[in-house]
Amino acid sequence: MSENSDQWEKMLRAVLGDEAAEQIIGQMRSQGIDPGEQMQQMMDPANFNQVVSQVRAMLGSSGEGPVNWKIAEQVARETIQRDHYDSLSTTEGDQARSSLQTANLWLDPATDIDPCGGPSQAWNRLDWLAHTLPTFRRLVEPVGENISRAFIATMSEQMEHAPDELKNLMGGDPSQMMESMISSVLGMQFGSGLAELASQAFGTSDAGLPLVEGETAALVPSNVTEFGRDLDAEENEVLLFVAVREQAAARLYSRVPWLRRQVLDTVAAYAREIEIDTESIEEQVRGMNFTPDSMQNLDLGNLFTPSDTPSQEASLARLEHILSLVEGWVSAVSARAVAAQLPHAVPLGEMFSRRSATNSPVNLVFGSLVGLDLKPRKIREAAAFWRMALDRLGMEERDHLWSHPDLLPTADHLEEPESFFEMSEPSEVEAELDAFLEELLGGTDSEAPHEPAFGEGSPESEDKGEFGDTGTSEDKGDDGNTPPEQPANS
């Protein structure tokens, strides 16, 4: 063996491990390439800059944060265009928007919560991607930080024994190049997951989480059509049923100011504490040959430790409970709205309940990407609770329970709903809560402490009723105004 070949092989073994190095060397020799000559050519000053440029172009630039979101968006768009491309005709768009408008008319007698103030829209899958990317990024980036940190630590240990030539190839600062590489890897992985969601989601929140910022209701007709292809109901009936559920969820997330923020913050709190299995990282690093294909095939699903911390378990329990309440309310209200309108309302409702509980697109994607096993287990119990609440309290008082999270039923109440209605009347519970807050915050000497009516907490929400337009700051632009929706196809 020549001195060049020996040096080249030592370099590969130091970085990639014996098994991966043997595979690369064997492949090169099977193609008639001499490793020693390859090493000499690579280190030739005439070729060195070109090699560095190619490597950096392949890895990309990390930009800000642990995930290269430019690559993520590029991968998502290319995947959709290659595997899930759909077009939206004028007729399909008009039909989707008309279904959303009809859905609002049907919902008005079924809920006291006002329609969302934004437009009714029709999107193709690329439109859905553009609207959901900011929230998706917010949810998964904490996990990306943990993965990046663990990968860089593992690869830095391997690089300690690498020859100077390879360190020079990586720009003299291996850690910077490794950050770029892991950032690009995560961009590829998260982009693929986002494309998968785009191919299944029906609208803004049916996938399990409220992924669209601002106030709007939207449908992705191509996904609804694929879902309804094997159902007995007519395509237009399925579209109307989905539209009612979409508008119901849009009302809840846009008119209950604390709800969307609490759901997303709970996901982020869980994600920040996800621990990474360093042994799995070491094994995957040893098997990497650092080509784009090998990096894109990195298995994130094996990186997460199987057990949750106590605070993660608490976060997950809170998240599953609130999502069960949301999904149960949407199911109960939607069923009431369509009961006299759609002949297949009951079987369609059962189909969506199963999808939400066992086959939610967000759960399928987030489980592999961020280790979040999200399964709202009490959707049926929640729907039964909301039906009972309508009978016991009436529509206005039922929906008023959403005005504060402490007014909502607990997990135990879903098991035994009678126990909730045996308590004080909701107005009495709210008065006790007001008194407690007033005392806690050092309120006035009034003998009848009073919390401002829901929707009257700020000047911009005056005169807008109990469920007025009280969007949170996360849904506003820099100037405090809700940014206009600008879909590519509406």
N, C-alpha and C positions, 0 to 999 in steps of 0.2 A: 504494500500500500504506500502511495506517495505521501510526502509530508503535507501537501495541500489537502489531500483527501482525508488524512488523519485529523487535521485541524478543523476541517469542515464538519466532519462527523462529531467531533467533540463539542463543537458549537451547538449542533442540533440536539445532541443528547442532553446538554446542560439546560437548554431552554424547554424542549418538548418532552423529554423523557425517552427512555430506550425504545419503547414500543413504537411510538409515533415516528421517532427518528428512523428506525429500521424500515418502516413503511415508505417514508419519503425517499430514502436512499434506494430502496428496492425499485420503486417506481421510476426513478431517474435512470437507473442502470438498465431497466427493461426497455427504456426508450432510447438507449444508446448514449445517454448523457453521462460524462465522467464527473463525479462530484468534485474532484480536485480542480479540474478546469473551470467548473462552474464557480467555485469559490474564488479562483484567481480572477476570473472575468468580473465577478461582482465587486471585488475590491479594487479593480482597476480604476484609477481616478477618472478616466474618461467615461466610465459607466456609473460611477458611484452616485452622482447627483441624480441621474435618471432613475436609478433604483430607489433612492430615497423618495423621490417625487411620486413614483408608482405606489410605493407602500403607503405613503401618507394619503394619496388620493383614494386608495382602497379603504383605508381606515376612516377617512373623513375627519372633520373637525368637531371637537366635542361641543364647542359653543359654550353656552351658559348652562350649568347644571350637569348632572350625571348621565342624562339621556340626550342623544342627538335627535332632537325632534324634527329637524329637517329631513334626516334619513327616515324617521318614523313615518312622516307624512308621505314621503316619496314611495316608501315600500307599500304603505296602505293604498295609495292611489294606483300604483302599478298592479298590485294584487287584485284590486277591484276591476280594473280595466282588463286584466288578463283572465280572471276566473269568474267574476261576478258582474260583468258589465251589464248595465240596464239603461235603457233610454226612457224618457217620459214624454209621451205624446200630449198634444194639446187636449185631446179628449180625455185621456187618463187623468191629467192634472185637473181639469174642470170637474170630473166625476169625484175625485178625492176631496176637493174643496167643497163641493156641494154636499158630500156626505158629512163632512165636519160641521157645516152649517145646520144641516138637518139634525145632527146629533145634539147640538146645543138646544134646539127647540124641544127635543124629546127630554133632555135633562132638566129643563127649567122647572117642570112640575115635580121632579124627583129629588131636588136638593135646594137648600137655601143658600148655597155658596154660588156667588156670581161667576159668569164665564170669565176666562182670562182675557186681559185687555189687548193681547197681541193678535196678529193675523192668523188665519187658517191657511196652511201651506201644503203643497205637494212637493216631495223631494225624490230625486233618484238617490242611489247609494253614495255617490260622490258628494251630493249635497249634504246628506246625513253626516258623512265624515267631516266635512268642513264645520258643521254646527256643533259637533260633539267633541272635537279634538281638545279645546281648552279645558273642559271639565275632566275628560279622560286623563289629560296630562296631570292635572291637579291630584287625581286619585292615585296614580301609579308611580309618580316621581319619588315619593318617600321610599318605596321599595327599591327603585333604581339606585338610590343613594346607598342603601345597605348592600346591595349586590355589588355595586362598583367598588365600594370600600373593601369588601372581602376578596374580590378578584384581584385588585391591585396589590393587596398585601400578599396573597399567595404567589402571584407572578413575580413580585419583587424578590421573594426568596429564591425563586428559580433563576432570576437574572443575575444574582450575586456571583454565580460561577460561570457566567457567560463570558466569552472572549471579548476583548476591547473592540474588535471589528464589528461585532453585532451591536454593541452599545453605541458605536459611532453611527451605525446604520439607523439606529433609532433616535438620532439627533443629539447624542451626548447626554440626554436626560431620559432614561428609559421610562420613568414614572409618567412623564408627560405623554409619551407615545402610548403607554398602556391605558391611560385615562381616555385618550382618543379612541383607542380600539374598543374598550368596554362600552364607552358611550355609543359607539356605532353599533355594537352587538345588541345593546338594549334597544336602540332605535329600530333595528330590524325586527326584533322580537315583538315589541309593543306595536309596531306598525302592522305586523301580521295579525295580531290579536284584534286591533281596531278594524281591520278589513273584514275579519270574521264576524264581528258585531254588526258591521254595516250590511252584511248579507242576510241578517236575520231580524233586525229590529224593525218594528212596525211604525214607530213614531218617536216621541221625545223621551218617554220613560217606561215603555212597556217592557224593555229588556231587564228591568229590575231596579234600576237606579235612575234618578233624574239627571240625564247626561247633557241636557241642552240648557244653556243660560238664557236669561231673558224670559219674556212672556210670549209663548206661541203654542199652537197646536199644529201638528204636522203628521202626515202619513207618507210612508214609502210604499206606493202601490205594488211594485214588483215583488216585494217580500210578502205582502198580504196575499197576493195572487198565488205565490208558490205555497204558502201555508194552507190555503183553502183548496188547493188542487184536488186533494183526495177526500174532501169532505162532501157530505150530501147536500149541503146548503148551496144556493146559487152564489156566484162570485159577488154580485152586488150586495147580497144579504151579509156576507162575511165582511165586506168593506164597511158597511154601515155599523155592524157590531163592533168592529175594531175602532171606528170613528167615535162611537159613544164612549168606549173605554178611554180612548186618547183624550177626549174632551173632559171626561170626569177627572182623570189624573192631572190634566193641565189646570183645571179649576183649583184642585187641592194644593198643588205645588206653587201656584202663582198667587193664591189668595190667603194662604196660611203663612205668614212671614217667616216663622221660625223653622218650618218643616224641612225645606230643601237644605238649608244651612246645617241643621242638626244631622241629617242623613249623611251628607258629604263629610262633615267634620268627624263623625264616628268612623267612617271608612278610613279616613286619613289617620286617625288615632290608632286604629288597629294596624294599619300598614307600617307606621313608624316603628312599631315594636317587633316586626317580623324578624326572626333570627335566621341567619344563613348557615347552612351545613357546609363547613369548610372542607370536610373530607370529600364531599361531592364535587366541590370546586376544584380541588387538587386533582381528582381523577379526570375531570373534563379538560383541565388545562394540559395534563399529560397527553391526552388524546387529540389535542388540537394541532392542526397543521397550519392554522392562521390564514387559510384561504377564505374568500367570502362565503363559500358554501358551508364550510365547517363552522364558521362563526354564526351563520344564520340558523344552523341546526342545533345550536346550543340548547340543551334541555333545561329550562328554568324550573320546570315542575319538580325536579329532584333537588333543588337548592334549598328548599325551605324545611326547617326542622318540624317534625310531626306534632310536637306539643305546643300549645299556646301558653303564654304567661297568664297569671290571674287577671291582670288588667285587660289583656286581649280577650279573654273569655267573657269578661264583663262587657267590653265594647261590642263583641259579636252578639251577645244576648240582647243588648239594647237595640242593635241594628236590626236583627231578625224580628224583634218585637214590633218596632215601629213600621218596618216594611210589611209585616203581616197585617197591621192595622190599616195601612194605606191600601194594600191590595184587597183586603176584605171590604173596606169602604167602597172602593172602585167597583168591585164585583157586585155588592149589594145594591148600590145606586144604579149601576148600569142595567142589572137584571130588572129592576123596577121600571126603568125608562123604556126598555125594549119589549117588555112582556106582551104588550098589546100590538106591537109593531112588526115583529119578526117571527115567522113560524118556527124557526129552529133556535130560538133564544136559549132554551134550557140546555140542549146538548152543546151549543157553542160556549155557554158559560162554564160547563164542566170541562170542556177542552182547554179553556184558558186557565182555569184553576190548576189543572194538572201541569200545564206548561210553566206557570209561575212557581209552583212548589217543587218541581223535579227537573225541569229542563229549561230553566231560565238562561237566555243567552249570556247575560252578564256573569252568572255563576260559572258557566262552562269556560268562559274566557278568563275571568279573573282567578279562577281556581288554579289554572296553569301558569298565569303570569305573576300573580302576587300572593299566591297561597291562601286566598280568601275563599273558604268553603261556605258560601252564603246560601242558606236554605231556610227561608221563612216557613216554619213548620206548622203554624197555626192560622193559615189563611182561611180555612173553612170555619174554624171557631170564631175568627174575627168577623167574617161575613155574617155568621149567625148572631153575633153580638150586635152588629149594626142594624140588623133586621129587628131584633128585640128592642133596641134603643128607639127605633122609629115608632114601634107600638107603644112603648112606655112613656116616651118623652115628647113625641111629635118630631116633625122634620126640623124645625128651627132649633130646638134644644139639642137634638142629636148632633147637628152640624156645629153647634156652638161648642161642643166638647173639644173641637180642634183649636179653639182660641188660645189654649195654653196647654203645654204638655202634661202638667200635673192634673188636668181634668180628665185625661184619657184613662181607659182601663189598663190595669196591669196584666201581666201574663197570667196571674192567678185568676183574675176576673174573666179572662177568656175561657178558662177551664170551668168556672162556675159563674156565669154571667148574672145569675140572680143576686149574688153577693154584692155586685156593683150597684144594682138598683135598690137594694135594701139599705144602702148608706143614705146620707143626707142628700137632699135634692141638689143638683149641680149648682144652682144659684147660691145655696148655702155654703157649699164647698168653696166656691169662688170667693164669697165674702170672707170666709176664714183665711183663705190665701191672701186676699188683699190686706187684711188686718195684720197678718204676719209680716208681709213685706213692708207695710207702713211702719210697724214697730222696729223692724230690722234697719230700715233706712232713716229712722228718726223723723217720722212724718209729723203732720200737724196734730193739734189737740182735738180734732174733730171726733165726736163720739161715733160717727158713722163713716169710717174710712172707705174710700171709694177708688177703685182702679178705673182709669179712662176706658171707655168702651173700646172693644176690639176694632182697630182701624182708625182710632183717633189719637194715636200716640205721637204724631208729628204733623206739622202744618200742612205738608203736601198730601196727607191722607184725610183731611177734613172733608166732611160732607160726602164720604164715599161709603157709608154704611158699615155694617158689622164686618163684612168681609171685603173691605175696600182695597184699593191698589196700594199695598204696602210692601213692595219688593225690597229685598235686602240689599245691602251695599255691594255684595258680590255680584249682583245682577246689573250693576250700573257701570257706566263708563266713567272716565276721569272727571267729567264735568257733572256727574251725578245723574245724568239722563240715561234712560234705557236705550242701549244701542239698537239701531234698526236692524231687522233681519234682512239679509240679502242673499237668499238662496240662488243657486245657479239656474234652477228651473223651478218656477213657481207658477 
